[in-house]
Amino acid sequence: MGVSLCALLLGMDLGQRDPLPPQPLGAWPVSSAAVSGDFAGQTLTLRGRGLIPMPANTPAAHASTLLPMPADHPAALMAFWFAGSRESGPDVQIAASQFERVTQTWSDARFVVRRNQGGRQRTGSGVRRLGNPVAWLDARGRIHLFVVATGLGGWAAGRILHLRQVGESRDFSSLEFETMRVLPLSWVWNTSFLVRTTPLPLADGGMILPAYFELGIKYPVALRFDAAGEFRGMVRISSLGHLLQPALLMRSETDWLALMRDSSADKKIKVAQTRNGGRVWQDLPDLALNNPDAAIAGLTLAPGRMVLAHNALPDSRAVLDLSASSDGLNWTRQLSLAQGDNRAEFSYPSLAWADDSLWVSYTDHRRAIAWQRLTLSRP
């Protein structure tokens, strides 16, 4: 079966699916009390930065994601990423570290998901590569990981592997995951659906997991999960065929935006909007922000307070900026998170709010995961 025919069949499969069940209202990721006052009148100040520890003898790292933890947890947040000898190498595993509240430092990193975990019984076929972990905390406080897993073929032949924390221990040294299943997104071996960006929380304790299809054509989708982490439905976000890795922003409980990586010659961040809690989406005009075919990260801190980490140049990942917006459509640069010469790469950012701070993680030259902690203050 040719790539174009396979992509057509998968697209038809998605188009024939039942629409999402009625969506519960969105829940603000950060309460307005946590980010008080006029956001536009406050300045983001660097409080700390560095590199997250790597597992021993691991020279390559990419695609981190940050997960804020409850206020009574020993860690303020956790970071997950994939690491090994090189991207797509057979030794690549999912690594993790946590920022401990007592010591105010990152813990030693350890691998928490390995390539052979789950095997054929739950994945349907052998797993050759792992990548792009995305983390979520369910209503019981259990960590869920959604990981891209490939068998034959490259990333375009990926599937989304759903794993869940074993037990409810808060001891990082004993953190482990069990494989639940490959998400049932297509009848063609669930092929070519991938994840990258942070879920959007829902008022019922569930969430919307942004994902994307990448085989011949590229388009974003929204996956709904209930409070226990059960998959409940999928809807396509954009009608265009060159967009991937959507980042979701909440403007109100039912008005959401998806900002997307652009693989076309336009080299701009693309936008789609839903006004009914994710049931129907429509494309909007491009943002006035460059996109060098690179991942972005967005976060709604509170109503009218949004931040975006993005590569600012049209042809390079050498500059990573942080911008702010009140409506998600018009953005103002706040600061440069990282920059270097044309050969530099600072990419695949992730954003989280924890312990009264904005946290950023990103890939540093494909060799390490960098982090920064920013606080809001009056000038």
N, C-alpha and C positions, 0 to 999 in steps of 0.2 A: 504494500500500500504506500503510495507516494505521500510526501509530507503535505502537499496542498490538499489532497483528497482526505487525508486523516484530519487535517485542520477543519475542513468543511464539515465532515461528519461530527466532529466534536462540537463545532459551533451550532449545528442543527440540534444536537443532543441538548445543549443548554437552552436553546430557544424553545424546545418542546416541554421543558420542565414546568411544573406548577409554580406559580408565584410564591414568594415568601408568605408565611402566615402573618396575620396582623402583628406589626412591630410594637413592642412596649416602648414607651418614651425613653429617650436617652437619659443617661445619668451623667452629670458633670464630672469629668475625670478629677478635677481639683475644685474644692469648694471655694466660693468667692471670698469666704473669710480667710482662706489661706493666702490669697493674693489680694490684700486689701488696698483700698484707695485707687487713685487714677493710675493705671498701668503706664500710660503714655508719659506721665510725669515722673516715673521712677527709672533708675539707672541699674543695669545689670553689672554687678561687680564680681570680678574673679576672686573666689575664695580658696580654690585649690585646683591642682592639675597634676597630671603625671601619666604613667603607663600602668595598666592593670597587670598584675603578675601573670606570667605565662607558665604553663606546665613545662617541666624540665625537658630540654633537648627538643624544643618545638620551635622551628624558625619562621613559621608562617601563621598568620591569623587574619580573619576577615569576618565581616557581617555580624557585629555585636548587637544585642538587644538588651534593654534595661527593664527591670521589673521592680517597682516600688513595693516594699513590704509593709505590713500593718505596724502601727505605732508601738505595739508591745513586742515586736519581733527583735531578736538580737541584731539583725542587720537592717540598715536603712533601705538598701536595695541590693538586688543581685544583677549580675551581668552574665550573659551567655553568648558564646560565639563559636565559630568552627576553627580548628587549628590542627596543624600537622606539618609535614615536610613541604607541602605545596598545595594550592587549591586543586581540588579534584583528585588529590592523591589517595591511594588506598588506605593510608594510615590516618586520614583526617577523622577527628572525633569532635563531639560537642563539649567544649570546656565551660567552666563556670568559676566565678569568684563572687564574694559578697563584701560590701562595705560595712564593717562592724561598728556599731554605735559606740561601744566602750573604748576601743582603741583608736577610732577614727582613721582606720587604715583598711586597705583591701586584703582579704585573706589570700593565702596561697591558692593558686588555681588547681583544679582537678578536673579530670574528664568525667562527665556524668552520663553521656550517651555514646555508645560505641557502634561501629558500623554493622556488626553482626547481631546487634540486639534485636530480638523479636523473631528473626529468621523468616523463613518462607511461610510459616503457619499463619502469621498475622499480617505480613506485608504482601503476600501473594507471589512474591518472587524475591530473588536475592538482592541485597542492597550493596552497590559498589561505591557510592559516594554519599556523603552527608553535607548539608550546608544550610545557611539562612535560618537559624533557630528564632522562633518568636515565642515569648513567654506570656502566660496569663494566669491569674489567681482566681480560682472559682469561689463560690459562695461558702464553701467549707474551709477555705484557706489552703487548698491543695494547688500545687503548681502544675500547670499543663504546658507542655512544649509541643510546638508544631514545627516540624523540621522537614526540609526538602531532602528527599531520598531518591537516588537514581539507580537504575539497573543498567541495562544496555542503553547506550546513547548518552548524550551530555545533559546539560541542565534543561534543555528543551523537552527532554523525556522524563522530567522529574515528576514525583508524586508527593503529596503532603502526608507525612507520617505523624500521627497523633500519639503522644506519650503523656503519661500522668504520673505524678509523684507517688511513690510507694509509701503508704502510711502517712502520718501527719507530724512526724518529728521535725523539730526546728534545728536540729544538729546538722550543720553543713557537712561535716565529715561523713555523715551517713546518708546524705541525700542521694537517692537513686530513683530511676524512672522505669515504668513498665510500658511496653508497647500496647496501645489500645487497638489501633487499626490504621490502614490507609484511608483517608477521607474518601467517601464514595461520590466523586464529583463527575465521573463519566463512565459510560459503559465500555469505552475503549481502554481498559486496564487503568482507569483513573489517571491517564497520562497527561503530562504537560501542564499541570496546575502547580503553582509554587507560591510561597509566602515570603514576606520580608518585613512588613511594617506592623506597628503596634495596634492591637485591637481597640475598638471603641466600646466602652461599657454601656450596658443597658440598665434601665430601672428595675428590671426583674432579676438582676444578678447575672444575667447572661452577657453576651457581647457579640459584636460584629467583627469578624476576622477578615481584614482585607487580603485578597489574594489576586493572582493573575494567571492567565493562560498564555503560553509561549511556545507555539509550534506553527511556523509559517506566518501566522498573524499573532499579534499581541493585544490582549484586552484585559481590563481589570474586572474583578467580581467581588461581591460582598457575601460572606458566609455567616449565617446566624447560628449561634450556639445558646443553649439554655443555661441556667445557673449551675447545673451539674456537669456541663461540658459536653452535652449531647448535640450533635449536628442536627439542625432543623430546616435548613434551606439555603438557596443560593440565588443571586440575581446579578445580572451583568450591569456594570456601572456606566460604561461608555460605549457608544456605537462605533468609535474609531478603532482602527486595527493596528496601531503602533504605540500603544500605551501600556505601561506595566508599573508594578510596585506602588499602588495607591496609598497615600497617607490621608487618613480621615480626620476631619476637624468638625466639631460641633458648634454651630452658630446659635441654635436653640434646641429644644428637646426633639424637634422633628425636622429642623433645617440643618442639613449636614453638607459639607463639601468633601470632595475627593481631589487631592492634588497629586499629579502623576508624573512619573518619569517619561520622557519623550524619546523614542528611538528614531524619529523621523529627522528630516533636514531642517525642521523649524527650530529645534534647539531651544524650546521654551517650556516652562512648566505648564502642563495642561490641567484643566479644571472641569469637574462635573458636579452637579448639585442635585440633592433630593430635598423636597419640601414635605414629604410624608413619611419620614422615619425609615427611609431605605427601600420602599416598595418600588418606586419609579425614579430613575435618574435621567438627567439631561445634560448635554455638553454645554459649557460656557466658553466665552472667549479666553484666549491664553492669558496667563499672568505676564506681567512685564519683568519676568525674571528668567535668566538664562538657565538652560539645563543641558549639560554635555553628555546626555544619555547616562545619567547617574541617579542613584537613589537619593531620596530626600526623607526628612523626618519632621512631622508636624505635631503640635500639642496644643490643645485648648486648656489654658490654665483656669479660666473663669469666663463668664459671659463678656464678650468684647475684648478678651485678652488671649491672643494666640501668638505662638512662636514657631519659627521654621528654621531648620538647619539645612543648608543647601550649598552645592558647588556653584559659585557665582560666575565663572567664566564659561563661554559657550563651547570651548574645545579642550578643556582641561579640568582635572580634579585637583589642581594644585592649590586652590583657594576654597576654604570652607567657611561660609558666613552664617551668622545668626541674624534673622530678621524678625520684626514684630508687626502685628496687624490687629485692627479692631473688627474687621469684617471678613478676613480670610482672602480677600481679593486684591487689596492694596497693601503693599508691604514696604516697610522702612528698615534699612539695614541698621542693626544695633552695634555689631562688632564683628571682627574677624576672629574666628575660632582657631584657624591654622592657615598658614600659607607658605609656599616655597617656590622653587624654580619650576620650569615646565615639566621636569621629570618627576616632580613630587606627586604624591597621592595621599589625600586626606578625604576619605569617602565613607559611604554607607553609615551615616549618622543615626543615632537613636537618642530620644529625649525622654526624660521622666522628671516628675516633681516629687521630692521626698525630703523630709526634715527641713521644711521651709527653704528649700533650695531647688534650683533648676540644674539638673544633671545632664551632661552630654557625653556620649561615647562615640568613637569613630575609629575606622581603620587607619593606621599610621603606616604608610608605605608597604602594606600587606605583610608587615613583620610583627606588628603588635597592635593592641587595642589601647588607644589613648582615652583619657577622661578629663572632664572639667566640671567644677562645681561653681555655680553662679548664684548670687543672692540679689534680691531687689532692695534698693535703698533710694532715699531722696538725695539729689545732688546737693 
